Amino acid sequence: MKKIIILNVLTIIFGIYPLCAQESDYYDMDFLIIHSGKEYDTALRLAKEASRQLDMKLELRGMYESPTEGLTTDELCGCGENHGYIPRGRFDSGEYISIEYSDYYEGFTKGLYMVIVSTGGYIDEQKELLSSARKFYKDAYIKTSSVYLGCMH
């Protein structure tokens, strides 16, 4: 009887352990967005304008419009492979202006080019910047989405 109890306890412990030990490959990130639309050219024009008006760096991260993927790049990562479009927030949080493609963000309307002003972990940290952005872009808002941080290979 004692052996059965011990076996049952071990089965429970080792059966639950993998569930507890796994960490999520996703992280919630807040995005300050000043524009979303179907036209890349409009997003690019607004991103350049916002860079001047908000006195912030425009960083397109080597991405350009792709008819099949929305955005893509020719740049290789440190591993020597081209992973195509990698959504902002994976390794590059902070305050700078970029154009991102909504299909790669959980909970966003598909097929839109978004002009993003900042990314971060907490909405409260971005409220002052949101107030500044709304002086020029009255529809600016903050939205939270999960960003994939897992292996790309």
Secondary structure as UniProt FT lines:
FT   HELIX           2..21
FT   STRAND          26..37
FT   HELIX           40..53
FT   TURN            54..55
FT   TURN            61..62
FT   STRAND          64..66
FT   TURN            67..69
FT   STRAND          70..72
FT   TURN            78..79
FT   TURN            88..89
FT   STRAND          94..101
FT   HELIX           102..104
FT   TURN            106..107
FT   TURN            110..111
FT   STRAND          113..120
FT   HELIX           123..134
FT   TURN            135..136
FT   TURN            138..139
FT   STRAND          141..148
//
